[in-house]
């Protein structure tokens, strides 16, 4: 199994060859380069995907390119070829280049010739000049340090590192990947037959090999690829599996959304085609079970992931196992167990001198203590964590020293919130909010705007400036919701709905809340509790508005 290379990357290299040879029409250059860039660098050339649907659609396109050649046909099928017969498309020339790689030996030559796409280094030019050999290279070449040049050089190095068995498996995967386009070649070439995909078999059959010998060699080399209706599953590299895993975990942790079912099915197909299943797969399954509300499955998968991890990395990630377990227990109502587990996390992180884990654990304990003061009352009395202000001051200093911008901003917002809760100076709280805002803007932490604007809305509401609260909520929903966690969006929408209810606009408030139904599958237990709290306030306001007004006063 190849670590990096797969048939789709060979197709991208062929596209680069056509680009260097200036065989791509001018109106197709931008789409082709954007396509190559999106699949080699991880983002679109014109910008990054911002909405949740766009991010997952990009992931599905990546999986689709790995398992099928149809994405190349969609891209190239509408552009004419500039150096060929009239009526031919760029797709036809692309297939011609693919089918020219007609044996394992031709695949080796293909990777050896990739060096011609790259511009020569100064050392190579100096040696050629000293030897009296003129530089015969003309036309376009790719700089070695450019993104395309780095991709080509890595592909060459990875192919040279392959063992013979792995290179043979890559060749067979490439044959399976290309085989659905055989009917295109048969229409263009009348001599095309069922063995034309391999020049060795085709030449042997033409030179008089017996049919039984050819059939036996084909069966041994390619299994039943040609005799069955199913062409087999295209091989996938471990690099593709790990990249897709990292992307899904990042999206679930950063935005709090579950993986779409279509993406799960495609990813499971790739895992079945992979000889190695990374242990990180269990962590992805844990996050998905956690978001689905399945406590027992999430608990089992979390233990399974860290059991596999600690076999190879000793106790390096033991504190992170405890931290995930504590958060899981707290989300499912096991609050005392969560506090005990998080305290063990703090102790282990101190022993391992892991300041990142230690700071986040202390921050979690502080926020948990605000929500459940009875459970942490003994901790503060024993001076394990100190009072709230001391904990926040410690976290602020450590976050600044270690350069943890997200934690630093979160601590500043917590200080402002604590000041508002204790009835302290509003000016001091505003100062902390402004410092946090400056940090968010200077470090471009887009996912922190949700907590920032939520606190701003609460501040304006407390000062009686309801119109500023509404404006702040609208700004978040229009400009920053696509970069924030769903929990932040939920809080903003609930606050906006309550503002409508306070004004007597119950229909507008309920309509605002009903817009969350589309994302109901992604709601955690905390989110669901928040929605029911807001709905209860709606019904109380609707049936007894006078009593609600007196309570608010």
Buried (B, 14 or more C-beta within 10 A) or exposed (E): BBEBBBBBBBBBBBBBBBBBEEBBBEEBEEBBBBBBBBBBEEEBEEEEBEEBEEBBBBBBBBBBBBBBBEBBBEBBEEBBBBEBEEEBBBBBBBBBBBBEBBBBEBBBEBBEEBEEBBBBEEEEEEEBEEEEEEEEEEEEBBEBEEEBBBBBBBBBEBBEEBEEEBBBBBBBBBBBBBBEBBEBBBEEEEEBBEBBBBBBBBEBBEEEBEEEEBBEBBEEBBEEBBEEEEBBBBBBBBBBBBBBBEBBBEBBEEBBBBBBEEBBEBBEBBBEBBEEEBBBBBBBBBBBBBBBBBBEBBBBBBBBBBEBBBEEEEEEBBBBBBBBBBBBBBBBEBBEBBBBBBBBBBBBBBEBEBBBBBBBBBBBBBEBBBEBEEBBEEBBEEEEBBEBEEBBBBBBEBBBEBEBBBBBBBBBBBBBBBBBEEEEEBEEBBBBBEBBBEBBEEBEBBBBBBBBBBBBBBBBBEEEEBEBBBBBBEBBBEEBBBBBBBBBBBBBBBBBBBBBBBEEBBEBBBEBBEEBEEBEEBBBEEBEEBBEEBBEBBEBBBEEBEEBEEEEE
